[in-house]
Structures are given as structure tokens and as C-alpha cells.
Amino acid sequence: MAMMPYVSPEQVMKDRADYARKGISRGRSVVAVTYTDGVVFLTENPSATLHKVSEIYDRVAFAAVGKYNEFEQLRVAGIRLADVKGYQYAREDVTGRSLANAYATALGAAFTEGNKPFEVELLLAEVTTDHVELYHILYDGSITDEAGYVAIGGSAEAVNGRLGAAYRPGLSRDEAVRIARDSLGAAEDRDIPPARLEVAGLDRTRGRRKFHRMSDDAVAAALG
């Protein structure tokens, strides 16, 4: 009778983590920078229709790197969860923390029990009356809350280093856009034209729906 080779649980988890990280590293970084009235997300994305940054609910935004079909599946699931909870209870009960916990649970279950882990890394942001909550969720369900700024995917480590040197509290939206673009470009040692940038965010000064997406002209004006 053929014997199946033994593989330790530690090795299985390591192989799954390496597999997920390899897929995520091929994607372009997404940068989030908070400013006085909210948070702005910026990433290089030449497509005008396949977005990496999207609205989830009134005050909550979603950004992702990795395999598009997988994070699109997660985005849609998050929208459905938020809609059901907002309808059954109240719109104020839909929070970034609850959605981040739901995503972390789903990704953790897929990582340990599924046929393959998700090759994705997520950012969730919620804007409240006086601050911004940023949640960074990894492929294995690990979740951390970030303060001020964060970059995920691609050359995230180098971008985060640049952001740390440039960020300061009290930025305007245009300053946040410039810092995000400059940090991303410097980390990758190239200049990224405005037409190749996807820029969106949450602004607490807007109406019930805080999400907004910046046009190419608006991005070019912000970059000066």
C-alpha cells in the first residue's frame, strides 16, 4: 500500500503563506494617507473600470491588492453583508471594525481549511466625526489597525518608509495625494503620471455617503 508522505502542520502553513505572498507581491501597492477631513487612497491602475478602491457603505471604503477576481469576490460579499446589517438594524451599526472582523474571519478560514489561501491583502477605512479608522487585513486573517498612513502589496515596505518620513498630522487632501504619489514613485524609482493613478477616498464633509473618486483632472490639479 502506498504511503502518503508526512508534512508537518508548520510546513503546510509556511507553504500556504509563501504561495499567498508571492501572488500579492506581483500587484501594485495601494497607499492610504489620512488628512484633516478623511482619508485618501492612491494606487497605480491604468484601467478606468477595474478598480482597486471602492465604496462598501456610507462611511466605509475598501482597497485591495492581489488577484482581482478574488478581492472582487470579497468586495461584493462585504457590500451584501453591510446592506443586510444596515437594513435589519440601522445604518450606523455598519462599522469598519465589524466588516474588518468579518473579512479576517473569512480569510483565516480559507487559509487554514480551504484548498488554497486567498492571494489578497485588504485595507478597510471608516471615517467618523473626528477620526479615521484604518484596518489592514492579511491573507491569513491577521488584522491590525493603522494610524495616519499605510501601504500594502508590491513594494509596501519601501513605500511605508517614505511615508513615515513625509507624513505629518493636519494635511490637506491635496497634500495627502502628493505625499502618497511621491512616496509610491520614489519607492519604485520612477515618475507615475496622473493618468495612470486611481485616487479615491472618504471625506467627512460630504453628505451621507462619504466616498468620492477623483478624476484625472482633479488628480493632476492636486499634484500641481
ZIJO-V614306 format. One record per residue. RES is the residue in one letter. PHI is phi in degrees with one decimal (none if undefined). D_CENTER is the distance of its C-alpha to the mean C-alpha in Angstrom with 1 decimal. Layout:
res=RES phi=PHI d_center=D_CENTER
res=RES phi=PHI d_center=D_CENTER
This chain:
res=M phi=none d_center=48.9
res=A phi=-68.0 d_center=45.7
res=M phi=-101.9 d_center=43.7
res=M phi=-76.9 d_center=39.9
res=P phi=-65.7 d_center=38.6
res=Y phi=-84.4 d_center=37.1
res=V phi=-125.6 d_center=33.6
res=S phi=-66.5 d_center=32.6
res=P phi=-56.5 d_center=29.5
res=E phi=-62.4 d_center=28.1
res=Q phi=-68.8 d_center=28.4
res=V phi=-61.0 d_center=26.8
res=M phi=-65.0 d_center=23.7
res=K phi=-63.7 d_center=23.7
res=D phi=-64.0 d_center=24.1
res=R phi=-65.2 d_center=21.2
res=A phi=-64.9 d_center=18.9
res=D phi=-61.9 d_center=20.2
res=Y phi=-62.0 d_center=19.8
res=A phi=-66.7 d_center=16.1
res=R phi=-62.9 d_center=15.4
res=K phi=-63.4 d_center=17.5
res=G phi=-66.8 d_center=15.7
res=I phi=-67.9 d_center=12.2
res=S phi=-65.1 d_center=14.1
res=R phi=-77.5 d_center=15.4
res=G phi=-85.8 d_center=12.2
res=R phi=-75.5 d_center=11.5
res=S phi=-64.1 d_center=9.2
res=V phi=-112.9 d_center=6.4
res=V phi=-114.6 d_center=7.7
res=A phi=-121.5 d_center=7.6
res=V phi=-133.2 d_center=11.3
res=T phi=-83.1 d_center=13.2
res=Y phi=-139.9 d_center=16.6
res=T phi=-55.1 d_center=19.6
res=D phi=-107.2 d_center=18.7
res=G phi=164.5 d_center=15.0
res=V phi=-144.3 d_center=11.7
res=V phi=-121.6 d_center=10.9
res=F phi=-108.3 d_center=8.0
res=L phi=-140.0 d_center=9.7
res=T phi=-154.1 d_center=9.9
res=E phi=-81.3 d_center=13.1
res=N phi=-156.7 d_center=13.7
res=P phi=-70.8 d_center=17.5
res=S phi=-79.5 d_center=17.2
res=A phi=-89.2 d_center=18.0
res=T phi=-123.0 d_center=17.3
res=L phi=-93.4 d_center=14.6
res=H phi=-83.9 d_center=11.5
res=K phi=-95.6 d_center=7.9
res=V phi=-120.3 d_center=7.1
res=S phi=-147.7 d_center=9.4
res=E phi=-83.7 d_center=11.3
res=I phi=-103.4 d_center=11.8
res=Y phi=-155.0 d_center=14.8
res=D phi=-48.1 d_center=16.8
res=R phi=-117.8 d_center=14.8
res=V phi=-124.4 d_center=11.4
res=A phi=-121.9 d_center=8.4
res=F phi=-128.9 d_center=5.6
res=A phi=-136.1 d_center=3.1
res=A phi=-152.2 d_center=4.2
res=V phi=-131.1 d_center=7.0
res=G phi=119.6 d_center=10.5
res=K phi=-74.7 d_center=13.1
res=Y phi=-60.6 d_center=12.7
res=N phi=-63.7 d_center=15.2
res=E phi=-77.4 d_center=13.6
res=F phi=-75.8 d_center=10.1
res=E phi=-67.8 d_center=12.2
res=Q phi=-60.8 d_center=14.4
res=L phi=-68.5 d_center=11.9
res=R phi=-61.1 d_center=10.8
res=V phi=-63.3 d_center=14.5
res=A phi=-61.9 d_center=15.4
res=G phi=-66.0 d_center=13.2
res=I phi=-63.0 d_center=14.9
res=R phi=-64.3 d_center=18.3
res=L phi=-62.2 d_center=17.9
res=A phi=-64.8 d_center=17.2
res=D phi=-62.3 d_center=20.1
res=V phi=-64.8 d_center=22.5
res=K phi=-65.5 d_center=21.9
res=G phi=-64.6 d_center=22.2
res=Y phi=-75.1 d_center=25.3
res=Q phi=-73.7 d_center=27.0
res=Y phi=-115.0 d_center=26.5
res=A phi=-150.8 d_center=25.2
res=R phi=-60.4 d_center=22.2
res=E phi=-68.7 d_center=21.8
res=D phi=-78.5 d_center=21.4
res=V phi=-86.0 d_center=18.0
res=T phi=-122.4 d_center=15.7
res=G phi=-62.3 d_center=12.2
res=R phi=-64.4 d_center=13.9
res=S phi=-65.3 d_center=15.7
res=L phi=-69.6 d_center=12.9
res=A phi=-62.7 d_center=11.0
res=N phi=-64.6 d_center=14.4
res=A phi=-65.0 d_center=15.0
res=Y phi=-63.7 d_center=12.0
res=A phi=-61.9 d_center=13.1
res=T phi=-64.1 d_center=16.6
res=A phi=-65.7 d_center=16.1
res=L phi=-68.2 d_center=14.4
res=G phi=-64.3 d_center=17.1
res=A phi=-65.6 d_center=19.8
res=A phi=-65.5 d_center=18.9
res=F phi=-67.8 d_center=18.8
res=T phi=-93.0 d_center=22.2
res=E phi=-119.6 d_center=24.0
res=G phi=-79.4 d_center=22.8
res=N phi=-67.0 d_center=24.3
res=K phi=-150.8 d_center=21.2
res=P phi=-76.9 d_center=17.8
res=F phi=-69.5 d_center=14.6
res=E phi=-94.7 d_center=13.4
res=V phi=-142.3 d_center=9.7
res=E phi=-136.6 d_center=7.0
res=L phi=-119.5 d_center=4.3
res=L phi=-127.9 d_center=2.8
res=L phi=-119.7 d_center=5.8
res=A phi=-129.9 d_center=8.0
res=E phi=-128.5 d_center=11.7
res=V phi=-103.5 d_center=14.4
res=T phi=-111.7 d_center=17.9
res=T phi=-67.8 d_center=21.2
res=D phi=-135.6 d_center=21.0
res=H phi=-158.5 d_center=17.7
res=V phi=-120.6 d_center=13.9
res=E phi=-103.4 d_center=12.3
res=L phi=-119.9 d_center=8.9
res=Y phi=-119.9 d_center=8.2
res=H phi=-106.4 d_center=7.0
res=I phi=-119.6 d_center=8.2
res=L phi=-90.1 d_center=10.1
res=Y phi=-58.3 d_center=12.1
res=D phi=-97.1 d_center=15.1
res=G phi=92.2 d_center=13.9
res=S phi=-64.6 d_center=13.9
res=I phi=-134.8 d_center=12.0
res=T phi=-135.2 d_center=12.2
res=D phi=-98.7 d_center=12.0
res=E phi=-110.0 d_center=11.4
res=A phi=-125.9 d_center=13.8
res=G phi=88.8 d_center=13.9
res=Y phi=-160.7 d_center=11.3
res=V phi=-167.6 d_center=9.0
res=A phi=-124.3 d_center=8.1
res=I phi=-130.0 d_center=6.9
res=G phi=71.0 d_center=9.0
res=G phi=54.8 d_center=12.3
res=S phi=-96.6 d_center=14.1
res=A phi=-58.1 d_center=11.7
res=E phi=-62.1 d_center=14.8
res=A phi=-67.5 d_center=16.7
res=V phi=-63.8 d_center=14.2
res=N phi=-61.3 d_center=13.8
res=G phi=-62.8 d_center=17.6
res=R phi=-66.4 d_center=18.0
res=L phi=-62.5 d_center=15.7
res=G phi=-60.1 d_center=17.8
res=A phi=-78.7 d_center=20.9
res=A phi=-100.9 d_center=20.1
res=Y phi=-72.9 d_center=18.3
res=R phi=-150.7 d_center=20.6
res=P phi=-64.3 d_center=20.6
res=G phi=83.7 d_center=21.8
res=L phi=-69.2 d_center=20.2
res=S phi=-84.4 d_center=20.7
res=R phi=-61.9 d_center=18.0
res=D phi=-64.6 d_center=19.7
res=E phi=-64.5 d_center=19.8
res=A phi=-63.9 d_center=16.1
res=V phi=-62.6 d_center=15.6
res=R phi=-64.2 d_center=18.4
res=I phi=-62.9 d_center=17.1
res=A phi=-63.7 d_center=13.7
res=R phi=-66.4 d_center=15.6
res=D phi=-64.0 d_center=18.4
res=S phi=-67.3 d_center=16.4
res=L phi=-65.6 d_center=14.7
res=G phi=-65.4 d_center=18.1
res=A phi=-66.3 d_center=20.1
res=A phi=-65.2 d_center=18.2
res=E phi=-100.6 d_center=18.9
res=D phi=56.1 d_center=22.3
res=R phi=-160.0 d_center=22.3
res=D phi=-96.7 d_center=22.1
res=I phi=-103.1 d_center=19.5
res=P phi=-69.3 d_center=21.3
res=P phi=-55.9 d_center=19.8
res=A phi=-65.7 d_center=20.5
res=R phi=-97.3 d_center=17.9
res=L phi=-100.6 d_center=15.0
res=E phi=-105.2 d_center=12.6
res=V phi=-128.9 d_center=12.2
res=A phi=-151.0 d_center=11.4
res=G phi=-179.7 d_center=11.0
res=L phi=-121.3 d_center=12.9
res=D phi=-130.9 d_center=16.5
res=R phi=-69.4 d_center=18.8
res=T phi=-83.0 d_center=21.8
res=R phi=-78.8 d_center=21.3
res=G phi=-70.6 d_center=22.9
res=R phi=-59.5 d_center=21.8
res=R phi=-93.3 d_center=18.7
res=K phi=-86.1 d_center=16.6
res=F phi=-74.8 d_center=14.1
res=H phi=-147.0 d_center=15.4
res=R phi=-123.0 d_center=14.9
res=M phi=-89.3 d_center=16.9
res=S phi=-74.4 d_center=19.5
res=D phi=-58.8 d_center=20.6
res=D phi=-64.7 d_center=23.5
res=A phi=-65.8 d_center=21.5
res=V phi=-66.2 d_center=19.2
res=A phi=-60.9 d_center=22.5
res=A phi=-66.9 d_center=24.2
res=A phi=-65.6 d_center=21.5
res=L phi=-79.4 d_center=21.8
res=G phi=73.0 d_center=25.5
